[in-house]
Amino acid sequence: MPVVHVVLPGDIDDPATPSGGNTYDRRVCRGLAERGWAVREHGVPGRWPRPDPPARTRLAGVLATLPDGTVVLLDGLVASAVPEVLAPHARRLRLVVLVHMPLEDATEAAALACTAAVVTTSGWTRRRLLDRYPLPADRVHVATPGVDPAPPATGAGAGTALLCVAAVTAHKGHDVLVRALAEVADLPWTLDCVGALTRDPGFVAGLRRLVDARGLAGRVRLAGPRTGSDLDAAYAAADLLVLASHAETYGMVVTEALARGLPVLATRVGGVPEALGRAPDGEPPGLLVPAGDPAALAGALRRWLTGAPLRHRLRQAALARRDGLAGWPDTAAAIAHVLNGVQL
């Protein structure tokens, strides 16, 4: 039985801070075990990706205990900013770093240079790394996130139930979304924002003030984090997923929405167009707008809210897109292929 040691952020299972990266890591560990790997997990507490000295020491201690030739899969949140911790083990361990969100700096370049392989979660991220760092192309791989099958969302029927699934932080663009919604306040709609409220308290407080100032209290609801059946229920009750991010390497919530036949309105950033994809007939199952542009987002929202034919077309495309989505077993298979390739 092959063995892989997986190094993860210490808070990966904290229900108060769910994230796409944590979900991905959990599903990969489970998928590798189902494929016959012995998975040894090492959760390392710390303020990643910019850890203090004790966190670096903890990570160094984990790596030091592993015997020569061990295959180690490290979450990029833990590994990408600590080349001085990885370098002493680069020759004796088979280090594979899973990059969710590139840091795009010299520290990350040095860290990834220590690896036997790099796994990215989208083709966009792979291209980004190869454009910026002198990495051999055959060492950088893609394992896109999977998605679980789900029943079609029922929604409100009139397109008015909007859903945003994202931690409430500046880079997710909730403030841009609220400004856009203020421009269509003459139309009926509600927005449920599902996501952690503790990562950037200052931004959350400012967002609440913005909602009140634009007269949207009661229509924009900050629901906090939801997981499991509660998150399923939020998707099921929605008509449209809205994502106003300034940056996304893939956008797992996009495919989670599409798995339910739920159309998507999102920003054209990073790997989002890749995640959105197209239905078999070539029809996109959603709308893409520039990031940081409330007017463009408001225009798309108005077209959605006032255009029954558009809603029908996007809904049909989203339903058709469901069968083309990759599952989590595909993700685990892609990573297992990389791990097999680096074994001594």
FISEKE-258123 format. One record per atom (N, C-alpha, C, O): residue in three letters; x negated, y negated, z negated. Coordinates in steps of 0.2 Angstrom, whole numbers, plus 5000, padded with zeros to 4 digits. Example, Ala and Ser with C-alpha at 12.3 -4.5 7.8 and 13.67 -1.06 7.14 Angstrom:
2
ALA493450284961/ALA493850224961/ALA493450164961/ALA492950174958/SER493650114965/SER493250054964/SER493650004961/SER493349944960/
END
This chain:
344
MET499650065000/MET500050005000/MET499649945000/MET499149934996/PRO499649895005/PRO499249835005/PRO499549794999/PRO500049784997/VAL499049754997/VAL499149704991/VAL499049634993/VAL498549624997/VAL499449594991/VAL499349514992/VAL499449484986/VAL499949494982/HIS499049434984/HIS499149394978/HIS499349324981/HIS499049294985/VAL499949304978/VAL500249244980/VAL500249194975/VAL500449204969/VAL499949134977/VAL499849084972/VAL500349024973/VAL500449004979/LEU500749014968/LEU501348974969/LEU501348914964/LEU501048914959/PRO501748854965/PRO501748804960/PRO502148834954/PRO502548874955/GLY501948814948/GLY502248834942/GLY502948824941/GLY503248864937/ASP503248774945/ASP503948764944/ASP504448794949/ASP504948764950/ILE504148844953/ILE504548864959/ILE505248894957/ILE505648884961/ASP505348914951/ASP506048944949/ASP506448894945/ASP506948914942/ASP506248824944/ASP506548784940/ASP507248764944/ASP507248734949/PRO507848774941/PRO508448764945/PRO508548694945/PRO509048674949/ALA508248644941/ALA508348574942/ALA508048544948/ALA508148484950/THR507548584951/THR507148554957/THR507148604962/THR506548614965/PRO507748624965/PRO507648664971/PRO507448634977/PRO507548574977/SER507048664981/SER506848634987/SER506748694993/SER506748754991/GLY506748664999/GLY506648715004/GLY505948755004/GLY505948815005/GLY505448725001/GLY504848755001/GLY504848814995/GLY504548864996/ASN505148794990/ASN505248854985/ASN505648904987/ASN505548964986/THR506248894991/THR506648944993/THR506248984998/THR506249054998/TYR505848955003/TYR505448995008/TYR504949035004/TYR504949095006/ASP504649014999/ASP504149054996/ASP504449114992/ASP504149174993/ARG505049104989/ARG505349154986/ARG505549214991/ARG505549274990/ARG505849194997/ARG506049235002/ARG505549275005/ARG505549335007/VAL504949245006/VAL504349275008/VAL504149325004/VAL503949385006/CYS504049314997/CYS503849364992/CYS504249424992/CYS504049484992/ARG504949414993/ARG505449464993/ARG505349504999/ARG505349564999/GLY505249475005/GLY505249505011/GLY504649545012/GLY504649595015/LEU504049525009/LEU503449555010/LEU503449625006/LEU503249675008/ALA503749615000/ALA503849674996/ALA504349724999/ALA504249784999/GLU504849705003/GLU505249745006/GLU504949785012/GLU505149835014/ARG504349755015/ARG504049775020/ARG503449825018/ARG503049845022/GLY503449835011/GLY502949885008/GLY502349855005/GLY501849885004/TRP502249785005/TRP501749755002/TRP501849754994/TRP502349744991/ALA501249764990/ALA501249754983/ALA501149674982/ALA500549654983/VAL501649634980/VAL501549564979/VAL501449544972/VAL501749564967/ARG500849514971/ARG500649494964/ARG500649414964/ARG500249384967/GLU501149394960/GLU501249324960/GLU500849284954/GLU500749314949/HIS500649224956/HIS500249184951/HIS500549114951/HIS500349074956/GLY500949094946/GLY501249034946/GLY500748984942/GLY500549004937/VAL500548934945/VAL500048884942/VAL500348824941/VAL500548784945/PRO500448804934/PRO500748744932/PRO500348684934/PRO499648694934/GLY500648624936/GLY500248564938/GLY500648524942/GLY501148534944/ARG500348454942/ARG500748404946/ARG500448404953/ARG500148364956/TRP500648464957/TRP500448474964/TRP500848424969/TRP501348414967/PRO500448404974/PRO499848424976/PRO499248374974/PRO498648384976/ARG499348334969/ARG498848294966/ARG498748314959/ARG498948274954/PRO498348374958/PRO498348394951/PRO497848364946/PRO497348334949/ASP497948364940/ASP497448344935/ASP496948394934/ASP497048454937/PRO496348384931/PRO495848434930/PRO496048494927/PRO495848544929/PRO496448494922/PRO496748564919/PRO497048604924/PRO496948664924/ALA497448574928/ALA497748614933/ALA497248644938/ALA497348704940/ARG496748604940/ARG496248634945/ARG495848694941/ARG495748744944/THR495748684935/THR495448734931/THR495848794931/THR495548854931/ARG496448794930/ARG496948854930/ARG496948884937/ARG496848944937/LEU496948844942/LEU496948884949/LEU496248914950/LEU496248974952/ALA495748884948/ALA495048914949/ALA495048974945/ALA494649024947/GLY495348974939/GLY495349034935/GLY495649094938/GLY495449154937/VAL496249084941/VAL496649134945/VAL496149164950/VAL496149224950/LEU495849124954/LEU495449144960/LEU494849184957/LEU494649234960/ALA494549164952/ALA493949194949/ALA494149264947/ALA493649304947/THR494749284945/THR494849344942/THR494949404948/THR495049464947/LEU495049374954/LEU495249424960/LEU494649454963/LEU494149414964/PRO494649514964/PRO494049554967/PRO493849534974/PRO494349514978/ASP493249544976/ASP493049524983/ASP493549564988/ASP493749624987/GLY493649524993/GLY494049554999/GLY494849554998/GLY495249575002/THR495049524992/THR495749514991/THR496049464996/THR495849414997/VAL496649484998/VAL497049445002/VAL497449394998/VAL497849424993/VAL497449334999/VAL497749284994/VAL498149234999/VAL497849205003/LEU498849234997/LEU499249185001/LEU499349124996/LEU499649134991/LEU499149064998/LEU499249004993/LEU499748954996/LEU499748945002/ASP500248934992/ASP500648884994/ASP500248824995/ASP499848804991/GLY500348785001/GLY499948725003/GLY500048674998/GLY499548634997/LEU500548664994/LEU500648614989/LEU500148624983/LEU499848574981/VAL499948684982/VAL499448704977/VAL498748694980/VAL498248674977/ALA498648714986/ALA497948724989/ALA497648674993/ALA497048664994/SER498148634996/SER497848585002/SER497448524999/SER497148495003/ALA497448514993/ALA497148454990/ALA496548474986/ALA496248434982/VAL496348534985/VAL495848554981/VAL495248604984/VAL495148654983/PRO494948574989/PRO494448614993/PRO493848634988/PRO493548684990/GLU493748594983/GLU493148614979/GLU493348674975/GLU492848704972/VAL493948684974/VAL494148754971/VAL494148804975/VAL493948864973/LEU494348794982/LEU494348854986/LEU493648874989/LEU493548934990/ALA493248824990/ALA492648834993/ALA492248884990/ALA491948934994/PRO492148894984/PRO491748944981/PRO491949014982/PRO491649064981/HIS492649024984/HIS492949084985/HIS493049104993/HIS493349154995/ALA492849054997/ALA493049065004/ALA492749125008/ALA493049155012/ARG492149145006/ARG491849195009/ARG492049265006/ARG492049315009/ARG492149265000/ARG492349334996/ARG493049344996/ARG493249404996/LEU493549294997/LEU494249314997/LEU494449295004/LEU494249255007/ARG495049325006/ARG495349315012/ARG495949265011/ARG496549285009/LEU495749205011/LEU496249145009/LEU496649125015/LEU496449115020/VAL497349135014/VAL497849105019/VAL498249055015/VAL498549065010/VAL498248995019/VAL498648945016/VAL499348935020/VAL499348925026/LEU499848925016/LEU500548915019/LEU500648835019/LEU500748815013/VAL500648805024/VAL500748735024/VAL501448715026/VAL501748725031/HIS501848685021/HIS502548665022/HIS502548595024/HIS502848575029/MET502148555021/MET502148475023/MET501448455023/MET501048455018/PRO501148445029/PRO500448425029/PRO500248355025/PRO500648315025/LEU499748355022/LEU499448295019/LEU499148245023/LEU499148185022/GLU498848275029/GLU498548235034/GLU497948195031/GLU498048135032/ASP497548225028/ASP496948185025/ASP496348225025/ASP496348285027/ALA495748195023/ALA495148235024/ALA495148285019/ALA494748335020/THR495448275013/THR495448335008/THR495748395011/THR495548445010/GLU496348385014/GLU496648445017/GLU496248475022/GLU496248535023/ALA495948435026/ALA495548465032/ALA494948505029/ALA494848565031/ALA494648485023/ALA494148525020/ALA494448585017/ALA494148645017/ALA495048585014/ALA495348645011/ALA495548695016/ALA495348755015/LEU495848675022/LEU496048725027/LEU495448755030/LEU495448805033/ALA494848715030/ALA494248745033/ALA493948805029/ALA493548845031/CYS494248815023/CYS494048865019/CYS494448935020/CYS494248985017/THR494948925024/THR495348985025/THR495249035030/THR494849015035/ALA495449095030/ALA495449145035/ALA496049135040/ALA495949155046/ALA496549105038/ALA497149085042/ALA497549035039/ALA497549025033/VAL497949005043/VAL498448955040/VAL499148975043/VAL499148985049/VAL499648965039/VAL500348985042/VAL500748915041/VAL500648885036/THR501048895046/THR501448835046/THR502148855047/THR502348915049/THR502648815045/THR503348835045/THR503748805052/THR504348815052/SER503348775056/SER503648755063/SER503048755068/SER502448745066/GLY503248755074/GLY502848745079/GLY502548665079/GLY501948655081/TRP502948625077/TRP502748555077/TRP502248545072/TRP501748505073/THR502248575066/THR501748575061/THR501048605063/THR500548575062/ARG501148665067/ARG500548695070/ARG500148645074/ARG499548635074/ARG500548615079/ARG500248565083/ARG499948505080/ARG499448475082/ARG500348485074/ARG500048425071/ARG499348445067/ARG498948395068/LEU499348505064/LEU498648515061/LEU498148525066/LEU497548505065/LEU498248555072/LEU497748565077/LEU497548495080/LEU496948495082/ASP498048455081/ASP497848385083/ASP497348345079/ASP496948305081/ARG497448355072/ARG497048315067/ARG496448355064/ARG496048315062/TYR496448415064/TYR495848455061/TYR495548495066/TYR495848525070/PRO494848505065/PRO494548555069/PRO494548625068/PRO494148665066/LEU495248645068/LEU495348715066/LEU495448765072/LEU495648735077/PRO495148825072/PRO495248865078/PRO495948885079/PRO496348895074/ALA496248875085/ALA496948885086/ALA497148955085/ALA497748965083/ASP496749005085/ASP496949075084/ASP496949085076/ASP497249145075/ARG496849035072/ARG496849045065/ARG497449015062/ARG497649015056/VAL497848975066/VAL498448935064/VAL499048965067/VAL499148975073/HIS499548995063/HIS500149025065/HIS500748995063/HIS500748945059/VAL501349015066/VAL501948995064/VAL502449045061/VAL502449105064/ALA502749035056/ALA503249075053/ALA503849035051/ALA503849015045/THR504349025056/THR504848975054/THR505349005049/THR505349065048/PRO505648965045/PRO506048985040/PRO506649025043/PRO506949015048/GLY506849075039/GLY507449115041/GLY508049085038/GLY508049035035/VAL508649115039/VAL509249095037/VAL509749155036/VAL509649205039/ASP510149155031/ASP510649205029/ASP511249195033/ASP511449145034/PRO511549255036/PRO512249245039/PRO512749215034/PRO512649235028/ALA513149175036/ALA513649145032/ALA514349145036/ALA514349135042/PRO514849145032/PRO515549125036/PRO515549055038/PRO515249015035/PRO515949045044/PRO516048975046/PRO516348925041/PRO516748945037/ALA516048865041/ALA516348815036/ALA517048795039/ALA517148795045/THR517448785034/THR518148765035/THR518248685036/THR518548665040/GLY517848655031/GLY517848575031/GLY518548545030/GLY519048585028/ALA518648485031/ALA519248445031/ALA519648445037/ALA520248425037/GLY519348465043/GLY519648475049/GLY519648405053/GLY519648415059/ALA519648345050/ALA519648285053/ALA518948255054/ALA518848205057/GLY518448295052/GLY517748265053/GLY517548215047/GLY516948195048/THR517948215042/THR517848155037/THR517348185031/THR517148135027/ALA517248245030/ALA516948275025/ALA516148275027/ALA515948325030/LEU515748225024/LEU515048225026/LEU514648255020/LEU514848245014/LEU514148285022/LEU513748325017/LEU512948305018/LEU512748315024/CYS512648285013/CYS511848285014/CYS511548325009/CYS511748315003/VAL511148375011/VAL510848415006/VAL510048405006/VAL509748425011/ALA509848365001/ALA509148345001/ALA509048314994/ALA509448284991/ALA508448324991/ALA508248294985/ALA508248214986/ALA508048194991/VAL508548184981/VAL508648104982/VAL507948074981/VAL507848054975/THR507648064986/THR506948034986/THR506947984992/THR507347994997/ALA506447944992/ALA506347884997/ALA506247915004/ALA506547895009/HIS505847975004/HIS505747995011/HIS506348035014/HIS506248055020/LYS506848055010/LYS507448085013/LYS507948035016/LYS508448055019/GLY507847965015/GLY508147915018/GLY508947905016/GLY509347885020/HIS509047925010/HIS509747915007/HIS509947835008/HIS510547825009/ASP509447795007/ASP509647725007/ASP509847705014/ASP510247665015/VAL509447725019/VAL509647715026/VAL510347745027/VAL510747705031/LEU510547805025/LEU511147835026/LEU511747785023/LEU512247775026/VAL511647765017/VAL512147725013/VAL512247655017/VAL512747635018/ARG511647625020/ARG511747565024/ARG512147585030/ARG512547545032/ALA512047635033/ALA512447655039/ALA513147665038/ALA513547645041/LEU513247705032/LEU513947715030/LEU514347655029/LEU514947645030/ALA513947605026/ALA514347535025/ALA514547505031/ALA515047465031/GLU514247525037/GLU514447495043/GLU515047525046/GLU515347505051/VAL515247585044/VAL515847625046/VAL516347635040/VAL516747675040/ALA516347585035/ALA516747585029/ALA517447575031/ALA517947595027/ASP517647555037/ASP518347545040/ASP518647615041/ASP519247615042/LEU518247665042/LEU518447725044/LEU518547775038/LEU518147765033/PRO518947825038/PRO518947875032/PRO518447925033/PRO518247955038/TRP518047935027/TRP517547975026/TRP517347985019/TRP517547935015/THR517048035017/THR516748045010/THR516048075011/THR515948115016/LEU515548065007/LEU514948095007/LEU514748125001/LEU514748084996/ASP514548185001/ASP514248224995/ASP513548234996/ASP513348265001/CYS513148204992/CYS512448204992/CYS512248264987/CYS512248254981/VAL512048314989/VAL511848374985/VAL511048384985/VAL510748384990/GLY510748374979/GLY510048374978/GLY509748344972/GLY510148314968/ALA509148364970/ALA508848344964/ALA508848264963/ALA508748234968/LEU509048244957/LEU509048174955/LEU508448154951/LEU508448094948/THR508048194949/THR507548184944/THR506848174947/THR506348154944/ARG506748184954/ARG506048174957/ARG505848104957/ARG505248094957/ASP506248054958/ASP506147984959/ASP506647944956/ASP507047914959/PRO506647944949/PRO507247904946/PRO507347834948/PRO507847814948/GLY506747804949/GLY506847734951/GLY507147724958/GLY507647684959/PHE507047774962/PHE507447764969/PHE508147784968/PHE508547754971/VAL508247834964/VAL508947854962/VAL509347794959/VAL509947784961/ALA509047754955/ALA509347704951/ALA509547644957/ALA510047614957/GLY509047634961/GLY509147584966/GLY509647604971/GLY510047564974/LEU509747674973/LEU510247694977/LEU510947684974/LEU511347664978/ARG510947704968/ARG511647684964/ARG511847614965/ARG512447594966/ARG511347574964/ARG511547494964/ARG511747484972/ARG512147444973/LEU511347514976/LEU511547494983/LEU512247524985/LEU512647484988/VAL512447584983/VAL513147604984/VAL513647564981/VAL514147544984/ASP513547534975/ASP513947494972/ASP514047424975/ASP514547394977/ALA513447394977/ALA513447334981/ALA513747334988/ALA514047284990/ARG513747394991/ARG514147404997/ARG514847424997/ARG515147435002/GLY515047424991/GLY515747444990/GLY515947514991/GLY516547534993/LEU515447564990/LEU515547634992/LEU515647674986/LEU515647744987/ALA515647654980/ALA515747694974/ALA516447734975/ALA516947714977/GLY516347794974/GLY516847844974/GLY516947884981/GLY517147934982/ARG516547844986/ARG516547884993/ARG515847914994/ARG515847964997/VAL515347884991/VAL514747914991/VAL514547954984/VAL514547914979/ARG514548014983/ARG514448054977/ARG513848084977/ARG513648124981/LEU513448064971/LEU512748104970/LEU512948164966/LEU512948154960/ALA512948224969/ALA513148274965/ALA512648314961/ALA512848354957/GLY512048294962/GLY511448334959/GLY511348394963/GLY511648414968/PRO510848434960/PRO510648504963/PRO511148554963/PRO511548554958/ARG511248594968/ARG511648654968/ARG511348714971/ARG510948704976/THR511448764969/THR511148824972/THR511648884972/THR512248874969/GLY511548934975/GLY511948994975/GLY512648984978/GLY512748944983/SER513149004974/SER513849004977/SER514048924977/SER514448904981/ASP513748884972/ASP513948814972/ASP513748784978/ASP514148734981/LEU513148794981/LEU512948764987/LEU513248794993/LEU513448754997/ASP513448854993/ASP513848884998/ASP514548844999/ASP514748835004/ALA514848834993/ALA515448804993/ALA515448724996/ALA515848704999/ALA514848694994/ALA514748624997/ALA514748635005/ALA515048585008/TYR514348675007/TYR514348685015/TYR515048705017/TYR515248675023/ALA515348745014/ALA516048775017/ALA516548715017/ALA516948715022/ALA516448665013/ALA516948615012/ALA516748555017/ALA517148505017/ALA516248555021/ALA515948505025/ALA516148505032/ALA516348565034/ASP516148455035/ASP516248445042/ASP515648435046/ASP515548455052/LEU515148395043/LEU514548375046/LEU514048375041/LEU514148345036/LEU513448395043/LEU512848385039/LEU512448325041/LEU512348315047/VAL512248285037/VAL511948225039/VAL511248215035/VAL511248225029/LEU510748205039/LEU510048205036/LEU509648145039/LEU509548145045/ALA509548105035/ALA509248035037/ALA508448035035/ALA508147975034/SER508148095035/SER507448095033/SER506948055037/SER507048045043/HIS506448025034/HIS505947995037/HIS505348045040/HIS505048025045/ALA505348105037/ALA504948155039/ALA505148225037/ALA505448225032/GLU505148275042/GLU505248345040/GLU504848385044/GLU504748375050/THR504548435041/THR504148485045/THR504648535049/THR504448555054/TYR505148545047/TYR505648585050/TYR506348565048/TYR506748545053/GLY506548575042/GLY507248555040/GLY507648615039/GLY508148625043/MET507548655034/MET507948715033/MET508648705032/MET509048745034/VAL508848645029/VAL509548635028/VAL509948625035/VAL510548645036/VAL509548615040/VAL509848605047/VAL510048675049/VAL510648685051/THR509648725049/THR509848795051/THR510348825046/THR510748865048/GLU510348805039/GLU510848835035/GLU511448805036/GLU511948845036/ALA511548745039/ALA512148715041/ALA512348755048/ALA512948775048/LEU511948765052/LEU512148795059/LEU512348865057/LEU512748895061/ALA512048905052/ALA512248965051/ALA513048975049/ALA513349025049/ARG513248915047/ARG513948905045/ARG514448875051/ARG514948855050/GLY514148865057/GLY514448835062/GLY514548755061/GLY515048725063/LEU514148725056/LEU514248655054/LEU513748615059/LEU513148625058/PRO514048565062/PRO513648525066/PRO513148485062/PRO513348475056/VAL512648455065/VAL512148415062/VAL512048345065/VAL512048335071/LEU512048295061/LEU511748225063/LEU511148215059/LEU511148205053/ALA510548205062/ALA509948205059/ALA509448155063/ALA509648135068/THR508948135059/THR508448095062/THR507948145067/THR507848195065/ARG507748115072/ARG507348145077/ARG506548145074/ARG506148105077/VAL506448185069/VAL505748175066/VAL505448255066/VAL505848295065/GLY504848255066/GLY504448325065/GLY504848375068/GLY504948375074/GLY504948435064/GLY505248495067/GLY505948495067/GLY506248545069/VAL506348445066/VAL507048445066/VAL507348465073/VAL507748505073/PRO507048435078/PRO507348455085/PRO507248525086/PRO507648565089/GLU506748555083/GLU506548625084/GLU507048665080/GLU507348715082/ALA507248645074/ALA507748685070/ALA508448675073/ALA508848725073/LEU508548615075/LEU509248605078/LEU509348655084/LEU509848685085/GLY508848655089/GLY508948695095/GLY509548685099/GLY509748625099/ARG509748735103/ARG510248725107/ARG510648785107/ARG510448845106/ALA511348785109/ALA511748845110/ALA511548875116/ALA511148845120/PRO511748935118/PRO511548975124/PRO511648935130/PRO511348945135/ASP512248895130/ASP512348865136/ASP511948795137/ASP512148755142/GLY511548785132/GLY511148725133/GLY511348665129/GLY511048615128/GLU511948665126/GLU512248615122/GLU511948605115/GLU511948655112/PRO511748545114/PRO511448535107/PRO512048545102/PRO512548515103/PRO511948575096/PRO512448575091/PRO512448515086/PRO512648525080/GLY512248465088/GLY512148405084/GLY511948345088/GLY511848345094/LEU511848285084/LEU511548225086/LEU510948205083/LEU510848215077/LEU510448175087/LEU509848155084/LEU509748075085/LEU509948055090/VAL509548045080/VAL509447975080/VAL508747955078/VAL508447995074/PRO508447895079/PRO507847875076/PRO507847865069/PRO508347855066/ALA507247885066/ALA507247875058/ALA507247805056/ALA506947755060/GLY507447785050/GLY507447715048/GLY507847665051/GLY507647605051/ASP508347685055/ASP508747645059/ASP509547645057/ASP509847695060/PRO509747615052/PRO510447615050/PRO510947605055/PRO511447635056/ALA510747555060/ALA511247545065/ALA511347605070/ALA511947615072/ALA510747635072/ALA510847695076/ALA511247755073/ALA511647785076/LEU511047755066/LEU511447815062/LEU512147795062/LEU512647835062/ALA512347725061/ALA513047705060/ALA513347715067/ALA513947735067/GLY513047705072/GLY513347715079/GLY513547785080/GLY514047805083/ALA513047835078/ALA513247905079/ALA513747925074/ALA514247965076/LEU513847905068/LEU514347915064/LEU515047895066/LEU515547925066/ARG515047835069/ARG515647805072/ARG515847855078/ARG516447865079/ARG515447875082/ARG515647915088/ARG515947985085/ARG516348005088/TRP515548005080/TRP515848075077/TRP516548065074/TRP516948105075/LEU516648015070/LEU517248005066/LEU517847985070/LEU518347995069/THR517647955076/THR518247925081/THR518347975087/THR518747965091/GLY517848025088/GLY517848055094/GLY518048135093/GLY517648175092/ALA518748145093/ALA518948215092/ALA518548265098/ALA518348315096/PRO518548245104/PRO518248285109/PRO517448305107/PRO517248355108/LEU517148255105/LEU516448255103/LEU516348305097/LEU515948355097/ARG516848295092/ARG516848345086/ARG516948415088/ARG516548465086/HIS517348425093/HIS517548495095/HIS516948525099/HIS516748585098/ARG516648485103/ARG516048505107/ARG515448525103/ARG515148585104/LEU515348485098/LEU514748505093/LEU514948565089/LEU514448605087/ARG515548565087/ARG515748625083/ARG515648685086/ARG515448735084/GLN515848685093/GLN515848745097/GLN515048765098/GLN514948825098/ALA514648715099/ALA513948725100/ALA513648755094/ALA513248795094/ALA513848725088/ALA513548755082/ALA513748825080/ALA513348865078/LEU514348845082/LEU514648915081/LEU514248955086/LEU514049015084/ALA514048935092/ALA513748975097/ALA512948985095/ALA512649035096/ARG512748935091/ARG512048935089/ARG511848985084/ARG511349005083/ARG512349005080/ARG512249045074/ARG511949115076/ARG511449135073/ASP512049145082/ASP511749205084/ASP511049205086/ASP510749255086/GLY510849145087/GLY510149135089/GLY509649115084/GLY509049105085/LEU509949115078/LEU509449095072/LEU509049155069/LEU509349205069/ALA508449135067/ALA508049195065/ALA508249205058/ALA508549165054/GLY508149265055/GLY508349285049/GLY507649295044/GLY507149285047/TRP507749295038/TRP507149295033/TRP506749365035/TRP506149355034/PRO507049415037/PRO506549475039/PRO506049455044/PRO505549475044/ASP506249415049/ASP505849385054/ASP505249345051/ASP504749355054/THR505449305046/THR504949265043/THR504449305040/THR503849295040/ALA504649355036/ALA504149395032/ALA503749435037/ALA503149455036/ALA504049465043/ALA503649495048/ALA503149455051/ALA502549485052/ALA503249395052/ALA502749345055/ALA502149335050/ALA501549335052/ILE502349335043/ILE501849325039/ILE501449385037/ILE500849385036/ALA501749445037/ALA501449505036/ALA500949515042/ALA500349545041/HIS501149495048/HIS500649505054/HIS500049465052/HIS499449485054/VAL500049405050/VAL499449365048/VAL499049395043/VAL498449395043/LEU499449415038/LEU499049445032/LEU498649515034/LEU498149525032/ASN498949555038/ASN498649615041/ASN498049595045/ASN497549625045/GLY498049535049/GLY497549515053/GLY496949495049/GLY496349485052/VAL496949465043/VAL496449445039/VAL496149495034/VAL495549475031/GLN496449555034/GLN496149605029/GLN495449625032/GLN495349635038/LEU494949635027/LEU494349655029/LEU494349735030/LEU493749765032/
END
